[in-house]
Amino acid sequence: MWSPIAKQIRKEILKYLILRNKSKRYSKKLNNLFENSAQQIADLSYSGISISGKLYRGKLIKDYYLLYKISDDSVEILFIWDTRKDPADLLNLVKNFSK
């Protein structure tokens, strides 16, 4: 369900927050939100907003989008996007996934 890229980004986000906050508390809460949202995506794959047609969708969690791809028999979380970044970069990223 989680792509290797999404797993790596999640790990980097959580590690950064632990260092910044000098505590694991917020990182644990955010990771729980990521996990709960992944389960919601698995159960209701079209519940997220459309990013590029019907193929790619996103689910907002705090300041992050879980970007995922829906295929016939599965849903894969491809990437975690920080919403504070330039939205044009997000569209370029999605275009690169579809190549």
C-alpha positions as CSV (number, residue, x, y, z in Angstrom):
1,M,0.0,0.0,0.0
2,W,2.8,2.5,0.8
3,S,5.4,3.0,-2.0
4,P,9.1,2.9,-1.0
5,I,9.3,6.7,-1.8
6,A,6.3,7.4,0.5
7,K,7.7,5.3,3.3
8,Q,11.0,7.2,3.0
9,I,9.4,10.6,3.0
10,R,7.2,9.7,6.0
11,K,10.3,8.5,7.9
12,E,12.1,11.8,7.1
13,I,9.2,13.9,8.2
14,L,8.8,12.1,11.5
15,K,12.6,12.2,12.1
16,Y,12.7,15.9,11.4
17,L,9.8,16.6,13.7
18,I,11.5,14.6,16.5
19,L,14.6,16.7,16.2
20,R,12.8,20.0,15.9
21,N,10.4,19.4,18.8
22,K,12.9,17.4,20.9
23,S,10.1,15.0,21.6
24,K,8.5,12.0,19.9
25,R,5.0,12.9,21.0
26,Y,3.9,14.9,18.0
27,S,5.6,12.5,15.5
28,K,3.7,9.6,17.0
29,K,0.4,11.5,16.7
30,L,1.2,12.4,13.1
31,N,2.2,8.9,12.2
32,N,-1.1,7.6,13.7
33,L,-2.9,10.1,11.5
34,F,-1.0,8.8,8.5
35,E,-1.8,5.2,9.3
36,N,-5.5,5.9,10.0
37,S,-5.8,7.9,6.8
38,A,-4.1,5.1,4.8
39,Q,-6.8,2.7,6.2
40,Q,-9.5,5.2,5.2
41,I,-8.0,5.4,1.7
42,A,-8.0,1.6,1.4
43,D,-11.7,1.5,2.5
44,L,-13.0,4.5,0.5
45,S,-10.5,5.1,-2.2
46,Y,-12.4,7.8,-4.0
47,S,-12.8,9.9,-0.8
48,G,-9.7,12.0,-1.5
49,I,-9.7,15.0,-3.8
50,S,-8.8,14.4,-7.4
51,I,-5.3,15.6,-8.3
52,S,-5.1,14.6,-12.0
53,G,-8.2,13.0,-13.5
54,K,-9.6,9.9,-11.7
55,L,-6.2,8.1,-11.4
56,Y,-4.4,10.2,-8.8
57,R,-6.0,11.5,-5.6
58,G,-4.9,13.2,-2.4
59,K,-6.0,13.1,1.2
60,L,-5.2,16.1,3.5
61,I,-3.6,15.3,6.9
62,K,-2.5,18.4,8.8
63,D,0.0,20.1,6.4
64,Y,0.5,17.1,4.2
65,Y,-1.3,15.4,1.3
66,L,-1.1,11.6,1.0
67,L,-1.0,11.3,-2.8
68,Y,-2.2,7.9,-4.0
69,K,-3.0,6.0,-7.2
70,I,-6.1,3.9,-7.7
71,S,-5.8,0.8,-9.8
72,D,-8.3,-1.9,-10.5
73,D,-7.4,-4.1,-7.6
74,S,-5.4,-1.8,-5.2
75,V,-4.6,1.6,-3.9
76,E,-1.0,2.7,-3.5
77,I,0.2,5.7,-1.6
78,L,2.9,7.2,-3.8
79,F,4.1,10.3,-2.1
80,I,3.6,12.6,0.9
81,W,3.4,16.2,-0.2
82,D,4.0,19.2,2.1
83,T,1.2,21.6,1.3
84,R,3.4,24.6,2.1
85,K,5.3,24.0,-1.1
86,D,4.5,25.4,-4.5
87,P,1.4,23.7,-6.0
88,A,2.9,23.8,-9.5
89,D,5.6,21.5,-8.3
90,L,2.9,19.0,-7.2
91,L,1.4,19.0,-10.7
92,N,4.8,18.3,-12.2
93,L,5.4,15.5,-9.7
94,V,2.1,13.9,-10.7
95,K,2.9,14.2,-14.4
96,N,6.2,12.4,-13.7
97,F,4.4,9.5,-12.0
98,S,2.2,9.0,-15.0
99,K,5.1,8.5,-17.4
